[in-house]
Amino acid sequence: MPGRTEHRMLGAYQGKAKTDVCDAYVVAETFRLRRDFTTIDVPAYLVADLALLPRPRRPGR
């Protein structure tokens, strides 16, 4: 999604702190509400590489 679109959509959710969780919510809602974005195909090897990236640690681990 273009950054300009995300920035404008964030305006609809004023009052929420700027966090990764909020960003993820706004992106998901934008894609749910708008159907005019182009779908891209990602090669399987890139998906596999992304799955190897470190994930945030959970407390207590």
All heavy atoms as TSV, in Angstrom:
chain	resi	resn	atom	element	x	y	z
A	1	MET	N	N	0.853	-1.155	0.000
A	1	MET	CA	C	0.000	0.000	0.000
A	1	MET	C	C	0.907	1.228	0.000
A	1	MET	O	O	1.872	1.281	0.758
A	1	MET	CB	C	-0.897	-0.029	1.237
A	1	MET	CG	C	-1.611	1.253	1.469
A	1	MET	SD	S	-2.850	1.285	2.775
A	1	MET	CE	C	-2.271	0.223	4.001
A	2	PRO	N	N	0.583	2.198	-0.804
A	2	PRO	CA	C	1.383	3.421	-0.817
A	2	PRO	C	C	1.361	4.124	0.542
A	2	PRO	O	O	0.356	4.106	1.254
A	2	PRO	CB	C	0.698	4.286	-1.877
A	2	PRO	CG	C	-0.118	3.345	-2.696
A	2	PRO	CD	C	-0.480	2.210	-1.796
A	3	GLY	N	N	2.483	4.717	0.897
A	3	GLY	CA	C	2.586	5.405	2.178
A	3	GLY	C	C	1.575	6.519	2.335
A	3	GLY	O	O	1.042	6.755	3.420
A	4	ARG	N	N	1.276	7.205	1.246
A	4	ARG	CA	C	0.287	8.303	1.297
A	4	ARG	C	C	-1.089	7.765	1.695
A	4	ARG	O	O	-1.795	8.371	2.492
A	4	ARG	CB	C	0.224	8.996	-0.056
A	4	ARG	CG	C	-0.806	10.101	-0.094
A	4	ARG	CD	C	-0.803	10.793	-1.419
A	4	ARG	NE	N	0.347	11.697	-1.419
A	4	ARG	CZ	C	0.713	12.417	-2.441
A	4	ARG	NH1	N	0.057	12.324	-3.573
A	4	ARG	NH2	N	1.744	13.217	-2.365
A	5	THR	N	N	-1.451	6.612	1.154
A	5	THR	CA	C	-2.743	6.010	1.493
A	5	THR	C	C	-2.785	5.645	2.965
A	5	THR	O	O	-3.772	5.924	3.657
A	5	THR	CB	C	-2.989	4.752	0.634
A	5	THR	OG1	O	-2.949	5.123	-0.739
A	5	THR	CG2	C	-4.324	4.116	0.961
A	6	GLU	N	N	-1.711	5.028	3.465
A	6	GLU	CA	C	-1.677	4.657	4.879
A	6	GLU	C	C	-1.765	5.891	5.762
A	6	GLU	O	O	-2.491	5.906	6.758
A	6	GLU	CB	C	-0.410	3.876	5.203
A	6	GLU	CG	C	-0.367	3.435	6.652
A	6	GLU	CD	C	0.878	2.646	6.995
A	6	GLU	OE1	O	1.733	2.446	6.132
A	6	GLU	OE2	O	0.971	2.234	8.155
A	7	HIS	N	N	-1.048	6.941	5.393
A	7	HIS	CA	C	-1.066	8.173	6.188
A	7	HIS	C	C	-2.478	8.759	6.259
A	7	HIS	O	O	-2.938	9.177	7.318
A	7	HIS	CB	C	-0.094	9.190	5.587
A	7	HIS	CG	C	-0.039	10.481	6.328
A	7	HIS	ND1	N	0.557	10.589	7.568
A	7	HIS	CD2	C	-0.517	11.704	6.029
A	7	HIS	CE1	C	0.441	11.828	7.986
A	7	HIS	NE2	N	-0.204	12.528	7.074
A	8	ARG	N	N	-3.165	8.756	5.136
A	8	ARG	CA	C	-4.538	9.279	5.120
A	8	ARG	C	C	-5.485	8.401	5.936
A	8	ARG	O	O	-6.371	8.894	6.616
A	8	ARG	CB	C	-5.028	9.420	3.693
A	8	ARG	CG	C	-4.372	10.576	2.991
A	8	ARG	CD	C	-4.997	10.838	1.667
A	8	ARG	NE	N	-4.383	12.022	1.060
A	8	ARG	CZ	C	-4.521	12.359	-0.184
A	8	ARG	NH1	N	-5.254	11.615	-0.983
A	8	ARG	NH2	N	-3.941	13.431	-0.660
A	9	MET	N	N	-5.307	7.096	5.848
A	9	MET	CA	C	-6.171	6.193	6.613
A	9	MET	C	C	-5.908	6.310	8.109
A	9	MET	O	O	-6.811	6.148	8.919
A	9	MET	CB	C	-5.993	4.749	6.144
A	9	MET	CG	C	-6.530	4.486	4.746
A	9	MET	SD	S	-8.277	4.896	4.543
A	9	MET	CE	C	-9.026	3.648	5.552
A	10	LEU	N	N	-4.656	6.577	8.489
A	10	LEU	CA	C	-4.355	6.758	9.906
A	10	LEU	C	C	-5.133	7.934	10.483
A	10	LEU	O	O	-5.478	7.943	11.660
A	10	LEU	CB	C	-2.854	6.966	10.119
A	10	LEU	CG	C	-2.006	5.715	10.125
A	10	LEU	CD1	C	-0.524	6.080	10.068
A	10	LEU	CD2	C	-2.289	4.876	11.343
A	11	GLY	N	N	-5.433	8.925	9.644
A	11	GLY	CA	C	-6.214	10.076	10.084
A	11	GLY	C	C	-7.611	9.685	10.546
A	11	GLY	O	O	-8.211	10.362	11.388
A	12	ALA	N	N	-8.137	8.592	10.031
A	12	ALA	CA	C	-9.466	8.128	10.432
A	12	ALA	C	C	-9.445	7.481	11.811
A	12	ALA	O	O	-10.488	7.271	12.418
A	12	ALA	CB	C	-9.999	7.134	9.405
A	13	TYR	N	N	-8.263	7.174	12.308
A	13	TYR	CA	C	-8.135	6.503	13.596
A	13	TYR	C	C	-7.380	7.393	14.580
A	13	TYR	O	O	-6.497	6.952	15.282
A	13	TYR	CB	C	-7.396	5.176	13.422
A	13	TYR	CG	C	-8.147	4.214	12.532
A	13	TYR	CD1	C	-7.853	4.126	11.178
A	13	TYR	CD2	C	-9.168	3.420	13.031
A	13	TYR	CE1	C	-8.540	3.274	10.345
A	13	TYR	CE2	C	-9.864	2.557	12.208
A	13	TYR	CZ	C	-9.545	2.493	10.874
A	13	TYR	OH	O	-10.240	1.640	10.055
A	14	GLN	N	N	-7.715	8.672	14.596
A	14	GLN	CA	C	-7.053	9.608	15.498
A	14	GLN	C	C	-7.268	9.185	16.949
A	14	GLN	O	O	-8.285	8.615	17.305
A	14	GLN	CB	C	-7.596	11.029	15.304
A	14	GLN	CG	C	-7.177	11.655	14.009
A	14	GLN	CD	C	-5.666	11.864	13.914
A	14	GLN	OE1	O	-4.981	12.034	14.911
A	14	GLN	NE2	N	-5.156	11.820	12.706
A	15	GLY	N	N	-6.274	9.482	17.766
A	15	GLY	CA	C	-6.367	9.137	19.176
A	15	GLY	C	C	-5.630	7.862	19.507
A	15	GLY	O	O	-5.306	7.601	20.646
A	16	LYS	N	N	-5.374	7.039	18.506
A	16	LYS	CA	C	-4.629	5.807	18.748
A	16	LYS	C	C	-3.148	6.111	18.662
A	16	LYS	O	O	-2.706	6.880	17.820
A	16	LYS	CB	C	-5.000	4.736	17.726
A	16	LYS	CG	C	-6.417	4.248	17.884
A	16	LYS	CD	C	-6.647	3.036	17.042
A	16	LYS	CE	C	-8.047	2.514	17.318
A	16	LYS	NZ	N	-8.251	1.192	16.839
A	17	ALA	N	N	-2.389	5.514	19.526
A	17	ALA	CA	C	-0.946	5.718	19.532
A	17	ALA	C	C	-0.333	5.154	18.256
A	17	ALA	O	O	-0.842	4.200	17.673
A	17	ALA	CB	C	-0.322	5.045	20.751
A	18	LYS	N	N	0.755	5.755	17.818
A	18	LYS	CA	C	1.462	5.284	16.617
A	18	LYS	C	C	2.311	4.083	17.001
A	18	LYS	O	O	3.388	4.212	17.540
A	18	LYS	CB	C	2.338	6.416	16.075
A	18	LYS	CG	C	3.208	6.039	14.903
A	18	LYS	CD	C	2.423	6.095	13.626
A	18	LYS	CE	C	3.361	5.976	12.427
A	18	LYS	NZ	N	3.478	4.680	11.910
A	19	THR	N	N	1.774	2.908	16.769
A	19	THR	CA	C	2.478	1.674	17.096
A	19	THR	C	C	2.408	0.734	15.912
A	19	THR	O	O	1.622	0.939	14.978
A	19	THR	CB	C	1.844	0.977	18.313
A	19	THR	OG1	O	0.498	0.598	17.963
A	19	THR	CG2	C	1.823	1.862	19.542
A	20	ASP	N	N	3.211	-0.307	15.946
A	20	ASP	CA	C	3.166	-1.315	14.886
A	20	ASP	C	C	1.813	-2.009	14.856
A	20	ASP	O	O	1.302	-2.345	13.789
A	20	ASP	CB	C	4.273	-2.345	15.085
A	20	ASP	CG	C	5.655	-1.766	14.832
A	20	ASP	OD1	O	5.745	-0.719	14.151
A	20	ASP	OD2	O	6.637	-2.355	15.297
A	21	VAL	N	N	1.216	-2.201	16.028
A	21	VAL	CA	C	-0.092	-2.858	16.100
A	21	VAL	C	C	-1.148	-1.986	15.430
A	21	VAL	O	O	-1.970	-2.471	14.651
A	21	VAL	CB	C	-0.471	-3.167	17.560
A	21	VAL	CG1	C	-1.880	-3.691	17.659
A	21	VAL	CG2	C	0.513	-4.141	18.174
A	22	CYS	N	N	-1.101	-0.691	15.712
A	22	CYS	CA	C	-2.052	0.240	15.098
A	22	CYS	C	C	-1.846	0.277	13.587
A	22	CYS	O	O	-2.816	0.245	12.825
A	22	CYS	CB	C	-1.892	1.629	15.688
A	22	CYS	SG	S	-3.010	2.861	14.975
A	23	ASP	N	N	-0.585	0.330	13.149
A	23	ASP	CA	C	-0.292	0.329	11.713
A	23	ASP	C	C	-0.835	-0.926	11.047
A	23	ASP	O	O	-1.442	-0.859	9.977
A	23	ASP	CB	C	1.205	0.423	11.463
A	23	ASP	CG	C	1.769	1.808	11.754
A	23	ASP	OD1	O	0.975	2.757	11.915
A	23	ASP	OD2	O	3.006	1.925	11.830
A	24	ALA	N	N	-0.638	-2.070	11.665
A	24	ALA	CA	C	-1.119	-3.332	11.102
A	24	ALA	C	C	-2.641	-3.328	11.000
A	24	ALA	O	O	-3.212	-3.789	10.005
A	24	ALA	CB	C	-0.646	-4.503	11.951
A	25	TYR	N	N	-3.302	-2.793	12.018
A	25	TYR	CA	C	-4.766	-2.720	12.015
A	25	TYR	C	C	-5.254	-1.828	10.871
A	25	TYR	O	O	-6.165	-2.199	10.131
A	25	TYR	CB	C	-5.268	-2.196	13.355
A	25	TYR	CG	C	-6.762	-2.020	13.406
A	25	TYR	CD1	C	-7.598	-3.116	13.589
A	25	TYR	CD2	C	-7.340	-0.768	13.258
A	25	TYR	CE1	C	-8.972	-2.963	13.621
A	25	TYR	CE2	C	-8.705	-0.603	13.286
A	25	TYR	CZ	C	-9.519	-1.705	13.465
A	25	TYR	OH	O	-10.880	-1.545	13.493
A	26	VAL	N	N	-4.636	-0.673	10.716
A	26	VAL	CA	C	-5.042	0.263	9.671
A	26	VAL	C	C	-4.820	-0.343	8.289
A	26	VAL	O	O	-5.681	-0.244	7.409
A	26	VAL	CB	C	-4.293	1.605	9.819
A	26	VAL	CG1	C	-4.510	2.495	8.602
A	26	VAL	CG2	C	-4.748	2.321	11.078
A	27	VAL	N	N	-3.692	-1.007	8.089
A	27	VAL	CA	C	-3.418	-1.647	6.801
A	27	VAL	C	C	-4.465	-2.725	6.521
A	27	VAL	O	O	-5.024	-2.798	5.420
A	27	VAL	CB	C	-1.990	-2.231	6.767
A	27	VAL	CG1	C	-1.795	-3.131	5.568
A	27	VAL	CG2	C	-0.961	-1.111	6.766
A	28	ALA	N	N	-4.757	-3.563	7.503
A	28	ALA	CA	C	-5.744	-4.631	7.321
A	28	ALA	C	C	-7.126	-4.062	7.012
A	28	ALA	O	O	-7.829	-4.558	6.118
A	28	ALA	CB	C	-5.791	-5.518	8.562
A	29	GLU	N	N	-7.518	-3.034	7.739
A	29	GLU	CA	C	-8.831	-2.422	7.507
A	29	GLU	C	C	-8.897	-1.762	6.132
A	29	GLU	O	O	-9.912	-1.832	5.459
A	29	GLU	CB	C	-9.139	-1.384	8.595
A	29	GLU	CG	C	-9.577	-2.005	9.898
A	29	GLU	CD	C	-10.916	-2.728	9.760
A	29	GLU	OE1	O	-11.921	-2.075	9.443
A	29	GLU	OE2	O	-10.937	-3.946	9.963
A	30	THR	N	N	-7.822	-1.134	5.725
A	30	THR	CA	C	-7.794	-0.489	4.416
A	30	THR	C	C	-7.964	-1.519	3.316
A	30	THR	O	O	-8.759	-1.332	2.385
A	30	THR	CB	C	-6.473	0.278	4.224
A	30	THR	OG1	O	-6.357	1.256	5.263
A	30	THR	CG2	C	-6.437	0.971	2.875
A	31	PHE	N	N	-7.254	-2.636	3.410
A	31	PHE	CA	C	-7.385	-3.673	2.388
A	31	PHE	C	C	-8.755	-4.330	2.442
A	31	PHE	O	O	-9.279	-4.768	1.426
A	31	PHE	CB	C	-6.287	-4.720	2.526
A	31	PHE	CG	C	-4.990	-4.275	1.906
A	31	PHE	CD1	C	-3.903	-3.966	2.701
A	31	PHE	CD2	C	-4.877	-4.153	0.538
A	31	PHE	CE1	C	-2.708	-3.548	2.132
A	31	PHE	CE2	C	-3.691	-3.737	-0.041
A	31	PHE	CZ	C	-2.607	-3.431	0.757
A	32	ARG	N	N	-9.341	-4.397	3.617
A	32	ARG	CA	C	-10.670	-4.988	3.735
A	32	ARG	C	C	-11.720	-4.083	3.082
A	32	ARG	O	O	-12.635	-4.561	2.414
A	32	ARG	CB	C	-11.023	-5.200	5.207
A	32	ARG	CG	C	-12.319	-5.950	5.427
A	32	ARG	CD	C	-12.585	-6.149	6.904
A	32	ARG	NE	N	-12.883	-4.903	7.582
A	32	ARG	CZ	C	-14.086	-4.302	7.588
A	32	ARG	NH1	N	-15.083	-4.829	6.917
A	32	ARG	NH2	N	-14.276	-3.194	8.251
A	33	LEU	N	N	-11.571	-2.767	3.250
A	33	LEU	CA	C	-12.567	-1.824	2.756
A	33	LEU	C	C	-12.375	-1.462	1.284
A	33	LEU	O	O	-13.345	-1.174	0.591
A	33	LEU	CB	C	-12.539	-0.544	3.596
A	33	LEU	CG	C	-12.928	-0.720	5.061
A	33	LEU	CD1	C	-12.672	0.566	5.830
A	33	LEU	CD2	C	-14.379	-1.134	5.189
A	34	ARG	N	N	-11.141	-1.444	0.828
A	34	ARG	CA	C	-10.855	-1.047	-0.558
A	34	ARG	C	C	-10.441	-2.259	-1.371
A	34	ARG	O	O	-9.623	-3.053	-0.949
A	34	ARG	CB	C	-9.732	-0.011	-0.585
A	34	ARG	CG	C	-10.150	1.307	0.027
A	34	ARG	CD	C	-9.063	2.320	-0.081
A	34	ARG	NE	N	-8.627	2.517	-1.458
A	34	ARG	CZ	C	-7.727	3.413	-1.827
A	34	ARG	NH1	N	-7.162	4.175	-0.918
A	34	ARG	NH2	N	-7.368	3.532	-3.073
A	35	ARG	N	N	-11.009	-2.379	-2.549
A	35	ARG	CA	C	-10.708	-3.515	-3.431
A	35	ARG	C	C	-9.950	-3.074	-4.674
A	35	ARG	O	O	-9.824	-3.840	-5.620
A	35	ARG	CB	C	-11.999	-4.223	-3.837
A	35	ARG	CG	C	-12.787	-4.758	-2.685
A	35	ARG	CD	C	-12.079	-5.907	-2.044
A	35	ARG	NE	N	-12.918	-6.434	-0.963
A	35	ARG	CZ	C	-12.509	-7.287	-0.095
A	35	ARG	NH1	N	-11.273	-7.721	-0.141
A	35	ARG	NH2	N	-13.300	-7.719	0.853
A	36	ASP	N	N	-9.440	-1.839	-4.679
A	36	ASP	CA	C	-8.805	-1.328	-5.885
A	36	ASP	C	C	-7.282	-1.440	-5.886
A	36	ASP	O	O	-6.619	-0.911	-6.760
A	36	ASP	CB	C	-9.204	0.131	-6.126
A	36	ASP	CG	C	-8.829	1.049	-4.976
A	36	ASP	OD1	O	-8.695	0.568	-3.843
A	36	ASP	OD2	O	-8.690	2.265	-5.216
A	37	PHE	N	N	-6.713	-2.148	-4.920
A	37	PHE	CA	C	-5.272	-2.347	-4.889
A	37	PHE	C	C	-4.894	-3.530	-5.777
A	37	PHE	O	O	-5.629	-4.505	-5.883
A	37	PHE	CB	C	-4.777	-2.609	-3.463
A	37	PHE	CG	C	-4.873	-1.399	-2.581
A	37	PHE	CD1	C	-5.786	-1.361	-1.538
A	37	PHE	CD2	C	-4.057	-0.299	-2.770
A	37	PHE	CE1	C	-5.884	-0.258	-0.727
A	37	PHE	CE2	C	-4.143	0.810	-1.965
A	37	PHE	CZ	C	-5.061	0.837	-0.934
A	38	THR	N	N	-3.751	-3.433	-6.400
A	38	THR	CA	C	-3.269	-4.496	-7.276
A	38	THR	C	C	-2.669	-5.631	-6.450
A	38	THR	O	O	-1.910	-5.391	-5.517
A	38	THR	CB	C	-2.186	-3.948	-8.220
A	38	THR	OG1	O	-2.733	-2.857	-8.949
A	38	THR	CG2	C	-1.700	-5.005	-9.177
A	39	THR	N	N	-3.020	-6.845	-6.796
A	39	THR	CA	C	-2.463	-8.017	-6.137
A	39	THR	C	C	-1.115	-8.337	-6.765
A	39	THR	O	O	-0.968	-8.291	-7.985
A	39	THR	CB	C	-3.398	-9.221	-6.310
A	39	THR	OG1	O	-4.671	-8.889	-5.783
A	39	THR	CG2	C	-2.860	-10.440	-5.590
A	40	ILE	N	N	-0.139	-8.644	-5.923
A	40	ILE	CA	C	1.165	-9.038	-6.447
A	40	ILE	C	C	1.451	-10.473	-6.026
A	40	ILE	O	O	1.059	-10.912	-4.950
A	40	ILE	CB	C	2.290	-8.102	-5.955
A	40	ILE	CG1	C	2.336	-8.048	-4.437
A	40	ILE	CG2	C	2.133	-6.720	-6.533
A	40	ILE	CD1	C	3.531	-7.319	-3.883
A	41	ASP	N	N	2.114	-11.188	-6.906
A	41	ASP	CA	C	2.510	-12.561	-6.603
A	41	ASP	C	C	3.943	-12.547	-6.078
A	41	ASP	O	O	4.834	-11.970	-6.702
A	41	ASP	CB	C	2.424	-13.439	-7.851
A	41	ASP	CG	C	0.992	-13.647	-8.293
A	41	ASP	OD1	O	0.128	-13.838	-7.421
A	41	ASP	OD2	O	0.743	-13.625	-9.509
A	42	VAL	N	N	4.140	-13.172	-4.934
A	42	VAL	CA	C	5.460	-13.241	-4.320
A	42	VAL	C	C	6.002	-14.649	-4.523
A	42	VAL	O	O	5.327	-15.620	-4.185
A	42	VAL	CB	C	5.380	-12.904	-2.814
A	42	VAL	CG1	C	6.748	-12.970	-2.179
A	42	VAL	CG2	C	4.754	-11.536	-2.606
A	43	PRO	N	N	7.210	-14.750	-5.072
A	43	PRO	CA	C	7.784	-16.086	-5.273
A	43	PRO	C	C	7.928	-16.842	-3.953
A	43	PRO	O	O	8.184	-16.244	-2.904
A	43	PRO	CB	C	9.165	-15.796	-5.882
A	43	PRO	CG	C	9.070	-14.428	-6.448
A	43	PRO	CD	C	8.085	-13.699	-5.583
A	44	ALA	N	N	7.758	-18.147	-4.011
A	44	ALA	CA	C	7.787	-18.985	-2.809
A	44	ALA	C	C	9.100	-18.857	-2.049
A	44	ALA	O	O	9.110	-18.869	-0.814
A	44	ALA	CB	C	7.534	-20.441	-3.184
A	45	TYR	N	N	10.227	-18.701	-2.765
A	45	TYR	CA	C	11.505	-18.608	-2.061
A	45	TYR	C	C	11.594	-17.333	-1.225
A	45	TYR	O	O	12.210	-17.324	-0.165
A	45	TYR	CB	C	12.681	-18.719	-3.037
A	45	TYR	CG	C	12.891	-17.510	-3.923
A	45	TYR	CD1	C	13.733	-16.488	-3.515
A	45	TYR	CD2	C	12.269	-17.407	-5.156
A	45	TYR	CE1	C	13.932	-15.385	-4.323
A	45	TYR	CE2	C	12.469	-16.315	-5.963
A	45	TYR	CZ	C	13.300	-15.295	-5.546
A	45	TYR	OH	O	13.498	-14.203	-6.336
A	46	LEU	N	N	10.933	-16.243	-1.655
A	46	LEU	CA	C	10.927	-15.020	-0.851
A	46	LEU	C	C	10.057	-15.179	0.394
A	46	LEU	O	O	10.403	-14.702	1.468
A	46	LEU	CB	C	10.444	-13.834	-1.681
A	46	LEU	CG	C	11.398	-13.318	-2.737
A	46	LEU	CD1	C	10.768	-12.174	-3.517
A	46	LEU	CD2	C	12.707	-12.870	-2.114
A	47	VAL	N	N	8.944	-15.863	0.236
A	47	VAL	CA	C	8.081	-16.124	1.390
A	47	VAL	C	C	8.835	-16.955	2.414
A	47	VAL	O	O	8.788	-16.687	3.620
A	47	VAL	CB	C	6.776	-16.831	0.952
A	47	VAL	CG1	C	5.954	-17.239	2.159
A	47	VAL	CG2	C	5.975	-15.929	0.027
A	48	ALA	N	N	9.571	-17.958	1.946
A	48	ALA	CA	C	10.353	-18.800	2.849
A	48	ALA	C	C	11.437	-17.985	3.547
A	48	ALA	O	O	11.668	-18.152	4.751
A	48	ALA	CB	C	10.974	-19.961	2.082
A	49	ASP	N	N	12.103	-17.091	2.823
A	49	ASP	CA	C	13.125	-16.238	3.435
A	49	ASP	C	C	12.529	-15.318	4.498
A	49	ASP	O	O	13.112	-15.116	5.558
A	49	ASP	CB	C	13.836	-15.398	2.378
A	49	ASP	CG	C	14.770	-16.215	1.501
A	49	ASP	OD1	O	15.058	-17.383	1.866
A	49	ASP	OD2	O	15.208	-15.684	0.469
A	50	LEU	N	N	11.364	-14.766	4.229
A	50	LEU	CA	C	10.717	-13.880	5.203
A	50	LEU	C	C	10.307	-14.638	6.462
A	50	LEU	O	O	10.325	-14.089	7.555
A	50	LEU	CB	C	9.492	-13.200	4.575
A	50	LEU	CG	C	9.806	-12.126	3.531
A	50	LEU	CD1	C	8.517	-11.668	2.861
A	50	LEU	CD2	C	10.527	-10.952	4.157
A	51	ALA	N	N	9.938	-15.898	6.300
A	51	ALA	CA	C	9.546	-16.702	7.454
A	51	ALA	C	C	10.721	-16.945	8.399
A	51	ALA	O	O	10.530	-17.227	9.583
A	51	ALA	CB	C	8.958	-18.032	7.005
A	52	LEU	N	N	11.931	-16.820	7.879
A	52	LEU	CA	C	13.121	-17.041	8.704
A	52	LEU	C	C	13.524	-15.819	9.526
A	52	LEU	O	O	14.369	-15.925	10.408
A	52	LEU	CB	C	14.301	-17.455	7.818
A	52	LEU	CG	C	14.146	-18.782	7.085
A	52	LEU	CD1	C	15.334	-19.000	6.156
A	52	LEU	CD2	C	14.013	-19.930	8.064
A	53	LEU	N	N	12.940	-14.679	9.226
A	53	LEU	CA	C	13.292	-13.465	9.970
A	53	LEU	C	C	12.931	-13.627	11.446
A	53	LEU	O	O	11.941	-14.285	11.787
A	53	LEU	CB	C	12.561	-12.252	9.397
A	53	LEU	CG	C	12.993	-11.823	7.996
A	53	LEU	CD1	C	12.115	-10.683	7.512
A	53	LEU	CD2	C	14.442	-11.412	7.978
A	54	PRO	N	N	13.719	-13.025	12.322
A	54	PRO	CA	C	13.435	-13.163	13.757
A	54	PRO	C	C	12.092	-12.531	14.119
A	54	PRO	O	O	11.686	-11.532	13.534
A	54	PRO	CB	C	14.583	-12.436	14.444
A	54	PRO	CG	C	15.304	-11.706	13.391
A	54	PRO	CD	C	14.881	-12.226	12.063
A	55	ARG	N	N	11.445	-13.137	15.061
A	55	ARG	CA	C	10.171	-12.632	15.563
A	55	ARG	C	C	10.399	-11.980	16.911
A	55	ARG	O	O	11.352	-12.301	17.609
A	55	ARG	CB	C	9.180	-13.783	15.706
A	55	ARG	CG	C	8.871	-14.392	14.356
A	55	ARG	CD	C	7.817	-15.435	14.466
A	55	ARG	NE	N	7.532	-15.962	13.143
A	55	ARG	CZ	C	7.207	-17.185	12.897
A	55	ARG	NH1	N	7.064	-18.032	13.861
A	55	ARG	NH2	N	6.963	-17.568	11.672
A	56	PRO	N	N	9.503	-11.073	17.318
A	56	PRO	CA	C	9.652	-10.444	18.633
A	56	PRO	C	C	9.633	-11.492	19.740
A	56	PRO	O	O	8.906	-12.484	19.656
A	56	PRO	CB	C	8.443	-9.527	18.751
A	56	PRO	CG	C	7.930	-9.358	17.360
A	56	PRO	CD	C	8.348	-10.564	16.590
A	57	ARG	N	N	10.436	-11.279	20.742
A	57	ARG	CA	C	10.473	-12.220	21.861
A	57	ARG	C	C	9.266	-12.014	22.759
A	57	ARG	O	O	8.829	-10.896	22.981
A	57	ARG	CB	C	11.743	-12.015	22.678
A	57	ARG	CG	C	12.973	-12.341	21.921
A	57	ARG	CD	C	14.170	-12.203	22.815
A	57	ARG	NE	N	15.382	-12.424	22.028
A	57	ARG	CZ	C	16.578	-12.359	22.536
A	57	ARG	NH1	N	16.747	-12.044	23.792
A	57	ARG	NH2	N	17.626	-12.570	21.778
A	58	ARG	N	N	8.773	-13.108	23.269
A	58	ARG	CA	C	7.674	-13.033	24.228
A	58	ARG	C	C	8.262	-12.914	25.631
A	58	ARG	O	O	9.311	-13.502	25.908
A	58	ARG	CB	C	6.799	-14.271	24.136
A	58	ARG	CG	C	5.971	-14.272	22.853
A	58	ARG	CD	C	5.064	-15.446	22.818
A	58	ARG	NE	N	5.813	-16.557	22.197
A	58	ARG	CZ	C	5.420	-17.792	22.196
A	58	ARG	NH1	N	4.333	-18.154	22.789
A	58	ARG	NH2	N	6.152	-18.718	21.604
A	59	PRO	N	N	7.599	-12.154	26.504
A	59	PRO	CA	C	8.102	-12.021	27.868
A	59	PRO	C	C	8.231	-13.388	28.537
A	59	PRO	O	O	7.401	-14.267	28.337
A	59	PRO	CB	C	7.034	-11.180	28.574
A	59	PRO	CG	C	6.290	-10.494	27.482
A	59	PRO	CD	C	6.382	-11.380	26.278
A	60	GLY	N	N	9.295	-13.573	29.298
A	60	GLY	CA	C	9.487	-14.820	30.017
A	60	GLY	C	C	10.232	-15.861	29.234
A	60	GLY	O	O	10.376	-16.996	29.676
A	61	ARG	N	N	10.714	-15.544	28.076
A	61	ARG	CA	C	11.460	-16.525	27.277
A	61	ARG	C	C	12.885	-16.129	27.129
A	61	ARG	O	O	13.306	-15.084	27.073
A	61	ARG	CB	C	10.830	-16.683	25.914
A	61	ARG	CG	C	9.544	-17.440	26.027
A	61	ARG	CD	C	9.149	-17.928	24.652
A	61	ARG	NE	N	8.076	-18.876	24.873
A	61	ARG	CZ	C	7.951	-19.983	24.234
A	61	ARG	NH1	N	8.807	-20.321	23.321
A	61	ARG	NH2	N	6.953	-20.783	24.468
